[in-house]
Amino acid sequence: MINLSVSEIIKEKIRGIKFGILQIKQVQVIKNDPHLEKDLSGLTIELKSKFADRMPSDDPVVGHVRRMYRRIGWEPTQYRPSSEALVRRLLKDKGLYRINNLVDYGNLVSARFHLSMGLYDINKIDGNPVFDVGSEGESYQGISKDKIRAEGKLILRDDTGIFGNPTADSLRTSITEDTHSVLAIFFCPPEVTDSYLLEVLNSLKNYYQRSCPEAEMSQSILK
């Protein structure tokens, strides 16, 4: 069982931050889930209706996530939360990158509920993770970028080093065809209710149960 802790600087600057955590064992990584296209098409229609006459930044949850970033000095209009970036891609008919069933459904849920999410191979995490702020000179290898600067950003670290943030996961803990156990973390601003976060977790859990019927799952909200 992975136990996530929060650094003192986060507790001070983002009082009341919470995390939606879903741990999944015995997962099956599938390159192309047959249900995804229909689910994604439905979400795109839903988002275009929702944002027909307003910008994503006008949504309360998007605004709360942006303010969470700003509380530690991270400008979200320059380095967008992954959830907002996904919404904007769908509104522009750019679709979502296809990786595998676990990543794709994580992205779908993140876009629908506007909360950034990290997805990690549990067996590649060294010790228990800590949610922290990157120090001067710190960086890590991203999945699509060789080097991601971590200084002044919200990050996750373990005994080996940084392995992701609410905008970009790391190559080291990424999901591959050999992954069997997964940790999903939704980074939730304090203004967002527990009931909303529970709805987010249940949504991802339902997608994963359909895609991986033999999987074992446990969920929790950490405050």
C-alpha positions as CSV (number, residue, x, y, z in Angstrom):
1,M,0.0,0.0,0.0
2,I,1.4,3.4,-1.1
3,N,1.2,6.2,1.5
4,L,1.3,9.7,0.2
5,S,2.5,12.5,2.5
6,V,2.5,16.3,2.0
7,S,5.5,18.5,2.7
8,E,5.3,21.4,5.2
9,I,5.6,24.1,2.5
10,I,2.5,22.7,0.7
11,K,0.6,22.6,3.9
12,E,1.5,26.2,4.5
13,K,0.8,27.6,1.0
14,I,-2.1,25.4,0.0
15,R,-4.1,24.9,3.2
16,G,-6.7,22.2,2.8
17,I,-5.4,20.6,-0.4
18,K,-6.7,17.1,-0.9
19,F,-5.9,14.1,-3.1
20,G,-8.1,11.6,-4.7
21,I,-6.2,8.3,-4.7
22,L,-7.1,5.1,-6.6
23,Q,-4.8,2.1,-6.4
24,I,-5.3,-0.7,-8.9
25,K,-3.8,-4.2,-8.9
26,Q,-3.9,-6.9,-11.6
27,V,-4.5,-4.4,-14.4
28,Q,-4.4,-5.4,-18.0
29,V,-2.7,-2.8,-20.3
30,I,-4.5,-2.7,-23.6
31,K,-3.2,-0.7,-26.5
32,N,-6.7,0.2,-28.0
33,D,-9.8,-0.2,-25.8
34,P,-12.8,-0.7,-28.2
35,H,-15.1,1.5,-26.1
36,L,-12.8,4.5,-26.0
37,E,-13.9,6.2,-29.2
38,K,-17.5,6.3,-28.2
39,D,-16.7,7.6,-24.7
40,L,-14.4,10.3,-26.1
41,S,-16.9,11.4,-28.7
42,G,-19.5,11.8,-26.0
43,L,-17.2,13.8,-23.9
44,T,-16.3,16.1,-26.8
45,I,-20.0,16.8,-27.4
46,E,-20.5,17.5,-23.7
47,L,-17.5,19.9,-23.4
48,K,-18.5,21.8,-26.6
49,S,-22.0,22.3,-25.2
50,K,-20.7,23.4,-21.8
51,F,-18.2,25.9,-23.2
52,A,-20.2,27.0,-26.2
53,D,-20.4,30.6,-24.9
54,R,-17.6,30.8,-22.3
55,M,-13.9,30.0,-21.9
56,P,-12.6,27.0,-19.9
57,S,-11.0,29.5,-17.5
58,D,-14.5,30.6,-16.6
59,D,-15.3,27.2,-15.1
60,P,-15.1,27.3,-11.2
61,V,-13.1,24.0,-11.0
62,V,-10.6,25.2,-13.6
63,G,-10.3,28.5,-11.7
64,H,-9.6,26.7,-8.4
65,V,-6.9,24.5,-10.0
66,R,-5.2,27.6,-11.5
67,R,-5.3,29.3,-8.1
68,M,-3.7,26.2,-6.5
69,Y,-0.8,26.6,-8.9
70,R,-0.4,30.3,-8.2
71,R,-0.3,29.8,-4.5
72,I,3.2,28.4,-4.9
73,G,4.2,30.8,-7.6
74,W,3.6,28.6,-10.6
75,E,1.9,30.5,-13.5
76,P,-0.8,28.2,-15.0
77,T,-1.3,30.2,-18.2
78,Q,2.3,29.5,-19.2
79,Y,2.5,25.9,-18.0
80,R,-1.1,24.7,-18.0
81,P,-2.6,22.1,-15.7
82,S,-2.9,18.9,-17.6
83,S,-6.7,18.8,-17.1
84,E,-7.2,22.2,-18.7
85,A,-4.8,21.4,-21.5
86,L,-6.9,18.3,-22.3
87,V,-10.1,20.3,-22.4
88,R,-8.7,22.8,-24.8
89,R,-7.5,20.0,-27.1
90,L,-10.9,18.5,-27.3
91,L,-12.6,21.9,-27.9
92,K,-10.3,22.4,-30.8
93,D,-11.1,18.9,-32.2
94,K,-7.5,17.8,-31.7
95,G,-8.6,14.7,-29.7
96,L,-6.5,13.0,-27.1
97,Y,-3.2,11.2,-27.6
98,R,-3.8,7.4,-27.6
99,I,-1.4,5.6,-25.2
100,N,-3.2,2.7,-23.6
101,N,-6.5,2.0,-21.8
102,L,-5.2,3.1,-18.4
103,V,-3.7,6.4,-19.6
104,D,-6.5,7.2,-22.0
105,Y,-9.3,6.8,-19.5
106,G,-7.3,8.7,-17.0
107,N,-7.1,11.6,-19.5
108,L,-10.8,11.3,-20.3
109,V,-11.8,11.6,-16.6
110,S,-9.3,14.4,-16.0
111,A,-10.8,16.4,-18.9
112,R,-14.4,15.7,-17.9
113,F,-14.0,16.8,-14.3
114,H,-11.2,19.4,-14.9
115,L,-8.9,18.0,-12.2
116,S,-5.2,17.2,-13.0
117,M,-4.2,13.6,-12.5
118,G,-1.0,11.7,-12.3
119,L,-0.8,8.0,-13.3
120,Y,2.1,5.9,-12.1
121,D,3.4,2.3,-12.1
122,I,3.4,1.5,-8.4
123,N,6.3,-1.0,-8.8
124,K,8.5,1.8,-10.1
125,I,7.9,4.1,-7.1
126,D,10.8,3.9,-4.6
127,G,9.3,4.2,-1.2
128,N,6.4,6.4,-0.2
129,P,5.8,9.5,-2.3
130,V,5.8,13.1,-1.0
131,F,3.9,16.0,-2.5
132,D,6.3,18.9,-2.5
133,V,7.7,21.9,-4.3
134,G,10.7,21.5,-6.5
135,S,14.0,23.1,-5.3
136,E,16.5,25.2,-7.2
137,G,18.2,23.2,-10.0
138,E,15.9,20.1,-9.7
139,S,14.6,18.4,-12.8
140,Y,13.4,15.1,-14.1
141,Q,13.0,13.2,-17.3
142,G,9.5,13.5,-18.7
143,I,7.7,11.1,-21.0
144,S,7.7,13.3,-24.1
145,K,10.4,15.8,-23.0
146,D,14.0,14.9,-22.1
147,K,14.2,17.3,-19.2
148,I,11.4,19.1,-17.1
149,R,12.5,21.8,-14.8
150,A,11.0,21.3,-11.3
151,E,12.1,24.4,-9.5
152,G,9.1,26.2,-7.9
153,K,6.6,23.7,-9.2
154,L,4.3,21.3,-7.5
155,I,5.9,17.9,-7.7
156,L,5.9,14.3,-6.4
157,R,9.1,12.8,-5.2
158,D,10.2,9.4,-3.8
159,D,13.4,8.1,-2.4
160,T,15.0,8.2,-5.9
161,G,13.9,11.6,-6.9
162,I,11.1,13.5,-8.6
163,F,8.7,11.4,-10.7
164,G,6.0,13.8,-11.8
165,N,3.8,16.9,-11.3
166,P,0.2,17.8,-11.9
167,T,1.1,18.7,-15.5
168,A,3.6,16.2,-16.6
169,D,4.5,12.6,-15.5
170,S,7.9,11.1,-15.6
171,L,9.3,8.4,-17.9
172,R,10.7,6.5,-14.9
173,T,7.2,5.7,-13.4
174,S,5.2,5.6,-16.6
175,I,2.7,3.0,-17.6
176,T,4.0,0.3,-20.0
177,E,2.8,-3.0,-21.3
178,D,4.6,-4.7,-18.3
179,T,2.6,-2.6,-15.7
180,H,0.5,-4.7,-13.3
181,S,-0.2,-2.2,-10.5
182,V,-1.2,1.4,-10.9
183,L,-1.5,4.5,-8.7
184,A,-3.8,7.3,-9.9
185,I,-3.7,10.6,-8.0
186,F,-6.1,13.5,-8.6
187,F,-4.7,16.8,-7.3
188,C,-7.6,18.6,-5.8
189,P,-7.8,22.3,-4.7
190,P,-9.3,22.9,-1.2
191,E,-12.4,24.6,-2.7
192,V,-13.5,21.5,-4.5
193,T,-15.9,19.4,-2.4
194,D,-15.2,15.8,-1.2
195,S,-18.4,14.7,-3.0
196,Y,-17.1,16.0,-6.3
197,L,-13.8,14.3,-5.8
198,L,-15.6,11.1,-4.9
199,E,-17.5,11.3,-8.2
200,V,-14.2,11.7,-10.1
201,L,-12.8,8.6,-8.4
202,N,-15.9,6.6,-9.0
203,S,-15.9,7.6,-12.7
204,L,-12.3,6.4,-13.3
205,K,-12.9,3.3,-11.2
206,N,-16.0,2.4,-13.4
207,Y,-14.0,2.8,-16.6
208,Y,-11.1,0.7,-15.3
209,Q,-13.5,-2.0,-14.0
210,R,-15.0,-2.3,-17.5
211,S,-11.6,-2.4,-19.2
212,C,-9.9,-4.6,-16.6
213,P,-12.7,-6.7,-15.0
214,E,-10.2,-8.8,-13.0
215,A,-8.5,-5.7,-11.4
216,E,-8.6,-5.1,-7.6
217,M,-9.2,-1.4,-6.7
218,S,-9.1,0.7,-3.6
219,Q,-9.9,4.4,-3.3
220,S,-9.4,7.1,-0.7
221,I,-9.4,10.8,-0.2
222,L,-6.3,12.2,1.5
223,K,-6.5,15.6,3.3
